[in-house]
Amino acid sequence: MIQGSWKIGGIALLAYVVWTTFTVPLGPGLLELRDRNEAASTDGITKRIETYELIGLGTHWGAGTEDLRVFIRKGQNLAQLPVIDVIDDTHAHIALLLPDTLPSRSWDVLANHPVDGTLFLQNGLFTDAYIIEPTAGLEPPVFDEHAPNLPHHFPFQPRIFETIRNLMLHVPMWFTMFLLMGIGFVASIRQLGQKEASNTVFDQRAEASVQVGMAFGVLGLLTGSLWARYTWGAWWVDDPQLNGALVTVLVYAGYLILRASVEDQRLRARLSAVYNLFAFIILMILLMVLPRFTESLHPGKGGNPGFNSYDLDSSLRAVFYPAVLGWMLLGTWMYRIRLQATQLNQKLQRLNQR
Amino acid sequence: MAQGFSHIRFLFQHALRVELRKKHGIAGLLVFAVASVYTCYQVTGTHAEQESWNALAWVVLLFSAFNAVSKPWDDDRPEIKSFLLHAVSPNHWLIARIAFYVVLLGVVSTVTYAAFLLFLGMDHFTGWTAVHYYLGIVMTSTALATLLAMIQALSTRAGGGFSLTAVLGLPLIIPVILVSTSYGSDLMRGIAFGDTAHHLLFLATLSAGFTALGYILFPYLWRE
């Protein structure tokens, strides 16, 4: 076992994570079924023909134009819509050829293709100008469903799209910050349990861990803000999870200010240890307890910040878990370097005083 | 145990006496609070919107509370202070201090709330809602008192004074503010008291938690 091999391991993990995060393609998905406003009636009495444009993202309809099949579904009712023509990989014209009496107004749209498999767009179609009879049944179409035949890819999520990659850059920041603040918390407890007041070893550990943890917290805020700009349309929104994160960073900024305002080393060690315990408990309340009581827009939230609700599939997990471990190793490494720098600095000062 | 209670009672009465002895002490706080309410009244008139009413009430309450707690800790003569340091258990001192702040903030927030009802009107309250709102205000000022007693002691020991109390205290009280503002807006939107009372429970839990944490940690601040 080479000494410090965990550092090499961490760097290797992060290299793998950054590479896969930015090179694995996003899977295909349906964006919209758009009304082309060119309603043409063939016989005017029993059937209406309206044409719609089906728009996909990252789909492969150009390969095998004959094989694209489009359906609408509501509960048990399934109806096939004829494809007029496929324009390119991501655009196709669909005819809305339906009986006058339908069981529902709103429909999920499905598209099946030999490359993409079955894609799904929830509530993609709203059929007005039809007679709605909830008991009306539709004749089920006969077809054979194609299984997807895609390379390794990240899952398509509505509205999130390519920004799903941020999962590897944003979430591990907070996990690493939790780890570092946890190190600081333990160090502060041990500092207070110190018999000799002049011993400030644990205080140095707490300081270094909070400094590095703050860096990760700020990075977490920045990556989150960038993501929010693309997904929610604003750099910052009023949301319990976001406010909690910001306040946490402010609380720890208070810790650094407190340290800066006390000259005496022993007193500083004691006071900042006391404050750090408060800070960590507030961190727990803000990021673990309060989000469970309140509604939040944040992914994976909505009353229950459980891990499963991140909608991680195997392709994401294969990158996400290494990302968490890699960033944590890097954070630990940074913490140790910071700690050594503080200790050396202090030694230097003591030598200068002589 | 009985001795502990008598110590706490004595220290509490002592803090109260010191506060009342200063002529400008509590009167200054109340003038600050009422003047803030009056300023709000000048802007909004008697018919403030629901949201403004709620926001202004909590903001004025928060600043009055900070003002009350953030006064420097030097209200004792040094010889009395050094006597206390040796004669009294730090935990008893803290409990007495918290009790004193609870009473002080209770008085200040009650006067603030009364001024709010007087000046900005009580259009948004029906029936018992005003009383329920008052319950929220009392619980909030209790939670603020428990946390700020500790933070104030900390910043005094660090020699930072008012600004350090604000820098350290404001972020830490955000959980309290989040809970109490959502409680207030729930009440004003007409949500039944029973459906929003869990906020009060949460505030009580926070107060208990802050007191327990202070009880454990205060001895480390106390010793020289």
HADDOCK unambig.tbl for C-alpha pairs under 7 A between the chains (distance, minus, plus):
assign (segid A and resid 247 and name CA) (segid B and resid 171 and name CA) 5.78 0.50 0.50
assign (segid A and resid 250 and name CA) (segid B and resid 171 and name CA) 6.17 0.50 0.50
assign (segid A and resid 251 and name CA) (segid B and resid 168 and name CA) 6.96 0.50 0.50
assign (segid A and resid 251 and name CA) (segid B and resid 171 and name CA) 5.42 0.50 0.50
assign (segid A and resid 251 and name CA) (segid B and resid 172 and name CA) 6.36 0.50 0.50
assign (segid A and resid 254 and name CA) (segid B and resid 167 and name CA) 6.10 0.50 0.50
assign (segid A and resid 254 and name CA) (segid B and resid 168 and name CA) 5.22 0.50 0.50
assign (segid A and resid 261 and name CA) (segid B and resid 158 and name CA) 6.86 0.50 0.50
assign (segid A and resid 261 and name CA) (segid B and resid 160 and name CA) 6.85 0.50 0.50
assign (segid A and resid 262 and name CA) (segid B and resid 158 and name CA) 5.57 0.50 0.50
assign (segid A and resid 270 and name CA) (segid B and resid 220 and name CA) 6.83 0.50 0.50
assign (segid A and resid 271 and name CA) (segid B and resid 154 and name CA) 6.66 0.50 0.50
assign (segid A and resid 271 and name CA) (segid B and resid 221 and name CA) 6.61 0.50 0.50
assign (segid A and resid 274 and name CA) (segid B and resid 217 and name CA) 6.34 0.50 0.50
assign (segid A and resid 282 and name CA) (segid B and resid 172 and name CA) 6.79 0.50 0.50
assign (segid A and resid 286 and name CA) (segid B and resid 175 and name CA) 6.75 0.50 0.50
